[in-house]
């Protein structure tokens, strides 16, 4: 954790920060035309791809980081297909899985998973989010929560904004 890493002081601060970035992301997504939503940026990703990516990583946050399920199970592949955890490999799998999905399907799934995540976070004691993610990793679970919500929402919102200009 860096000195610059913002950490909420309580559950209300956390949920407010998540909601603030979520609303900015959804307002942007809702403002895009179908043409903009399916236009690839310099990296080959469309805004729709970015939104599907966020959905998948919220699922990874819940299943892998919070529930400690095996990473390959959460990603939805066999251990042979993904023998070790690799963000790059996971992102490639998720991109291919979602690239042909319709805008409405991606948006519905994004909103549904966000609802599940906020429900799960609201039910998780704040103190548990400050505990180490795993016994072999001293970093608090909160870092993954922020990384897959506020920070990730902002990162991909900015990527989408840059790509549509």
N, C-alpha and C positions, 0 to 999 in steps of 0.2 A: 504494500500500500504506500502510495506517495503522500507527501505532506499536502499536496494540492487536492487530494481525493476528498470530495465532500461526503460527509456521513451525516445522515439525519439523526437528530437527538431523540426522536420518539416516532411512534407509528404514524401519528397525524402528519408530521413533516414528510415522512417517507411517502405516504399515500398521496399527499398533496403534490409532491414533486412528480410522482409517476403520472397522476391525473393531468397535470399541467402539460407535460411533454406529450402525453397521449392525445389531448385535445388539439394541440398544434399539429401533430401528425395526421389526425383524422380530418381536420379542417383542410389541410393541404390535399390529402387524397380525394376528398369530396369535391374539391375545386377543379380537379383535372378532368379534361375531356377524355373520352375513350381513346382517342388518338394519342394524347399525351401519356395516358396510363400504359400504353403498349409500345411506346417509342423507346428503343434502347439508348442508354447513355454511352460514353466513351468506353466503358468497361463491358458493354454488352448486356447490362441489366436494365430492365424496364422498371418504372415505379411499381408496377404490379409484382415484379420479382422481388423488389426490396420489401414490400409488405408481406409477401408470402414467407420470406426469410425471417422477418420479425416474428411471425406467428410460430414458425418452427422453433425458434430460439426461446420463445416463452414456454413452449412445451418442454424443451430441454431443461430450462430452469426448473420447472415443476417436477419433472420426472427424474432427471439425473441429479441435479444439484440439491433439490429439496427432499425428494423421496428416496434418493440413493439407489435408484434402479440402474441396472447395467446400461451403459451409454448406447450400446448397439440396439438394445431393446427399445429404448426411448426414441432413437433415430428411426427404428422400424426396419432394421436390416439384421442379417445374421452376423455372428461374431466373425465368421470366415470372410464376409464381405467388408468388414471394418475391424480388423484384428487388433487395432489399438486406437486410442482416442487421438484424433487429428482434426483440428478446426477446419483446415483446408479441405480434407477429405469429406467431412460432414457437410460443409457448405456446397461442395460439388454435388453430392448426393441430393441434397435438399433443392438445389437449383434445378437439376434435371427433373426431379419429381414434380415440381410445381410450375414449370415454365409454360405449360399449355393450358393451365387452368383459366377459367373465365374470370373477368374482373369481379362480378357479383359473388362468385364462389369464394374468391380470395378475400374479399371484404367481409363477407359473412363469417368466414372461418376466423379471420383476424379478430373481429369483434367478439365472437363466441369465446375464443381462447383467452382474450384479454379479460372477459368477465370471469372465467374460471380462475385465472391467475389472481385477480384482485380479491376474489372470494377466499382463495387459499392464503394470500398474504394477510388479509384481515383476520383470518382464523389462527394465524401463527403468532405466538407471543413475540413481541419485539425483542426480548432478551434472547430468544432462540436464533434470531437473525444475526445477532452479534457473536454467536458462538462459532468456533471453527467449522468450516464446511464439512470436513472429514477429519478423522483422528490424525491422519498423516499430513494434514495441511492446516497450518495455524491461521490462515486468512479467514476472516469471518464470512459466513454465508452472505451477509449484506453486500459484499463486493460483487457477487454474482447476481444478486437481485438488481443492484443498480446497473450493472453491466448489461443485463438483458432487458432492462426496462428504460429508465430515464436516459441513460447514456446511449443505448442502442437506438431508441426512438429518435433522439436528437441527431445522432450520426446519420441515420438513414433518411430522416427528413431533410437534412442539409444536402445529402447526396442526391435526393430527388429534386430539390430546388435547383441545384447546380445543373443537373441533367436536362431540365426542361427549359433552361434559359438559352 
